Amino acid sequence: MKNLYDVMQLLKRYGTVIYTADYSADLGLIEEEIKELYRLQFITAKEYATAMLILRHKKSEYDKK
């Protein structure tokens, strides 16, 4: 995974599509879904860490605007 698109594709692989027209809310929902997938052991620790890093980076970029 290298970007937000890749994180969304990971969610899509498990049947989850998130789009609310509110970018900040989308990032929060994506983060919750990633946490849940990790908790249920659907994704590896590496996938979880990478996804969370990407999401936190995107949140900080968005907050700076």
HELIX and SHEET records of a PDB file:
HELIX    1   1 LEU A    4  ARG A   13  1                                  10    
HELIX    2   2 TYR A   23  ARG A   39  1                                  17    
HELIX    3   3 ALA A   45  LYS A   64  1                                  20    
END                                                                             
